[in-house]
Each structure stands twice: as structure tokens, then as C-alpha cells.
Amino acid sequence: MEDIEIAQRNEANEIQPITKIAADLGLTADEVEQYGPYKAKISTAALQRMRKRPNGKLVLVTAINPTPAGEGKSTVAVGLADAMHRMGQKAVLALREPSLGPVMGMKGGATGGGYAQVVPMADINLHFTGDMHALTSAVNTLAALIDNHLQQGNALHIDPRRIQWKRVLDINDRALRHVNIGLGGPTSGVPREDGFDITVASELMAVLCLAEDLADLKQRIARIVVAYTYDRTPVTVDMLGVTGAITMLLKDAIKPNLVQTLEHTPVLIHGGPFANIAHGCNSVVATRTALELGDVAITEAGFGADLGAEKFLDIKAPVLGKTPDAVVLVATLRALKYNGGVARRDLQATDPAAVRAGFANLQRHIHNLQQYGLPVVVAINAFANDDPAEMQLVQDLCADQGVKAVPVTVWADGGAGGAALATAVNDALSTQHQFQPLYTDTMPVEDKIQTVVQKIYGGRDVAYARKAQRALKTIKANGWDHLPICVAKTQYSFSDDPKLLGAPTNFTIHVSDIIPKVGAGFLVVMTGTVLTMPGLPKHPAANDIDIDANGHITGLF
């Protein structure tokens, strides 16, 4: 049975009014802004009231390097929250919002799967409460205002060749990566080269996700660098005089969205930057609210721990003011075999030697997280045809590393399939630990990059293209070198080569550019061939999606 069929059958009979979910969290009726009966935003007044509450415990869910199909990290996060909810704990889940890129492309949605899902599933994976549309409109409004400034005399002396701000679209569209605009004569604007990013790769998405409140959002938007003048001076949104207008377009988008799992566990879904081209974490507002509303807040970081978790710990945690009390590291037998050299078409075959070989990938992720001083629990996300002996092998190999590994069957069994994981996580939460940051703000940018490459990726050297070398000079000249780094890298490998699987060592990371995101508060380090506007696959998921005359959707995962 497909995920959407499970969701639709259970939604019809089991879903509760969102006002009931809110009331169970201690929110009053006037503190939630409803978008229909089953989804709502939490009001600004409620967020301010919650700030007075003490924080609960924080659990970060991450994963090993995945196969192209993904490994069910969100599913495990949902199942863990449901399992804790079943145990009588006040668990609140905080997840990212889906983008139409993977929904219509190949990866799928972001609401979990099977009986460990967030509902209403179709609504969340499509337009939800309009946050993505608000972001897209805000980004494109700012782009239009920049081009209008050029048209109306260019009082700031912006160099049209050095405009950094791109338009966006919330769908993979490779045809828009590079475009020419302003064609058609003097009344149609100033001709120049431009391009589109996908909405989730925009700096405004990162700004929304790292802002602490509306006032902080406005301050961050004000300092976004959109262009440079002819003499290479940065031009900010504030200099354009449109900070208020852009912030206004996001006045509702900054409020976190409240929904529920199939088992009525409360879920905050808010913000959705990709981890391979951005920082890959849901909003600070949502995670902080989950901490304030629950005894245990469970959140996730995108893709593998070398991407999302590293960025959570080095970029988001300092803003959040809270580091994880435990980390769940999701692995699957198929991902271990994939990293052990097995072709994707053969991943279902029993192959303990490949599991053992691929364990090197999991082992490095365990070591990396332990470098931060964090307790780690491995969740082995089970699939129907998994071999029990291979599952036991992974548990034994993890035990050799001093780490508890627990099989989970939450896709098939919901929260009941995550009971053992919940117990292991609770044990980890009671463990004494001391968080150790990976690098300091005062380190030179090159040293920060080198530290991540060597301590997280297992690489040896960093090679900088001439464009990246010029960017370093600009960053230092403008005093932006204190910012943390956000590496844009393939999710399939520790290296910048997606075909270099397992746990490679002594490789070189190739940096093509370093892009200051001053509003967001980090430097994007571009590596390999990672694109900020992906393309659709040969057979996109859109080909399998349909809707009938009664509005019944099929094929949505």
C-alpha cells in the first residue's frame, strides 16, 4: 500500500481537529490561526508566552550517507515521536516543510511514511499554509525592486554584472539556471544575465529558518547583500530601502505550522532548506517552540550527518541556544550495502560482506557525532525483506563501537515499532555529556573549511578555484570571515564526488566559490557540481500523480 493510501484511510477516521491538538499542548483557541480544521499556525502572542517556559530535552535525528531513494529519516523521526507519545511523554516533533522540487521529482515528500506519517499528508506536501509561496513572492519581489532600481537611474551605482540576488521557483527547472532579462528595448529594463534558484536554496529561506522572531527577521533581511557597486562595495536590502516591504510579505510565514501524526502526536512543520545546497534544518522558531511546549523535542537535519547534522550543530545550535541532548543516527541495510559497493538494483539481495564493508560509512558518522561530545543511538530502519542476520550484524558492529543499535519497524507498525528506540533514546538522554564545537568563529575561513573537510569528511586537502580565492578576499575585506561555513556538497559521499562511497580518505575537496549570506549569517562553500537549481529526472514523480473528479489524489508516494 502506498503512503498516501495509508494516510487517506487513517485521515478519514482518525484525524483530530487541530484545536484539540493545540489544547493538549496548552495553547488556547485564540493562540492558533486555523487553515481549515486540521492545520494551523501558532500566533505571535503564543510564541511570546512560550518563551517564558523552560526547555525540554532535544533529540536530533540524522542519518548515514543515503542511497538515491532516501533512507526514511523523517519516518523514523515521526515513529520515535509516536513511540514516546505512547509511553506517556509529552513529545513534540519539529520537521522541515516539503518543497515541490522533490515532490514532483524523485525524492518524495517530507511527512514520513507508512504508519509513521504526519497528516494531512497531501496538504502538507503540496501548498500547506502557503509559506513556500510567500517566500517565492518575497524573493522575486526583491529581484524586481533591484531591476527597477537599475531602470530608474541606479542611484546606488549597482554593477549589473555583480548582482547576487536571483529569482526563484519552488520546482526543479534546469532551463532557468541561466537566463537573459531586460530584453525588448529601453522600456523593458536593463539587459543583463540572471538566473533562478529553487526557493529552498534562497538566502531568504535560510533567513526565515534562522530568525528568532519578526524583529530578528527584519534585521537579517536588512543586511542581505544583493549586489556590489562598480567599485565593489556591497549593496544591502536596507540600502535599497525595501526592508519593511520584504519583511511584510513574510509576516505569516514566520509563524510555525501545527499539525499531527496519525497517532495524534503534535508536529511543528516550518521552513525547508535543502541540506546539500543550504543548511538543511527546520526553523529556529519551530524547534524552540517544540522545546517549550514538550518535555522532549525531536527534530531532524537533512540528508546525512556530514551535511544536515554538521550544519545543525555549527550553524543552527548557536542561534537556537541549545545543543542536542542525544542524536539518533538512521541507517538501513540497503544504504550500508550501497556504501559497500553494491549496485542499486541489487540492494535487496543478502550480502553480509557488503554490509560489513559499508559499515565503515556508519562508523565514521558515529565517530563524527561523538567528536561533538554527543550521545549517539543508531536506528536501523527495517524494510520488509531485510535479513535478520544482517540486522544483527549491524547491531554487533555498533556494539563494538560502544553504541546501541536498535531495529525500528515504524513504517509498518507506527509508534509501536519504535518502542525499543524510544527506550534507548531515553537512556541516552540521561547520559552526562559535554558539547564540543567543531571550530570557533575567530578561525580563518580557510581553517574552518579545512577543519570540516578533515574532521567530518575524512579528506586531506582543499583546492580553491580562482573564483573562490577572489571570494575569500572579498569576505575578509568586508569583515565577514567570522561567520560559520555552510558547505554545499553532494549528499551521497563524504567527498565532493557522488561516486566515491563508503568512508574515503585523503581526498581533496574542490571549492568553486564561496558566497556570503550575510543576512542568514553564514558563508556558502560551493563544491563539486552541486546546483542551486536542480533538474527533474527522466521519469519525474509527477508522471505518476493523478487526481479524479472528486479530488481524490493517487500516486503521491
Disulfide bonds with the S-S distance in Angstrom:
none
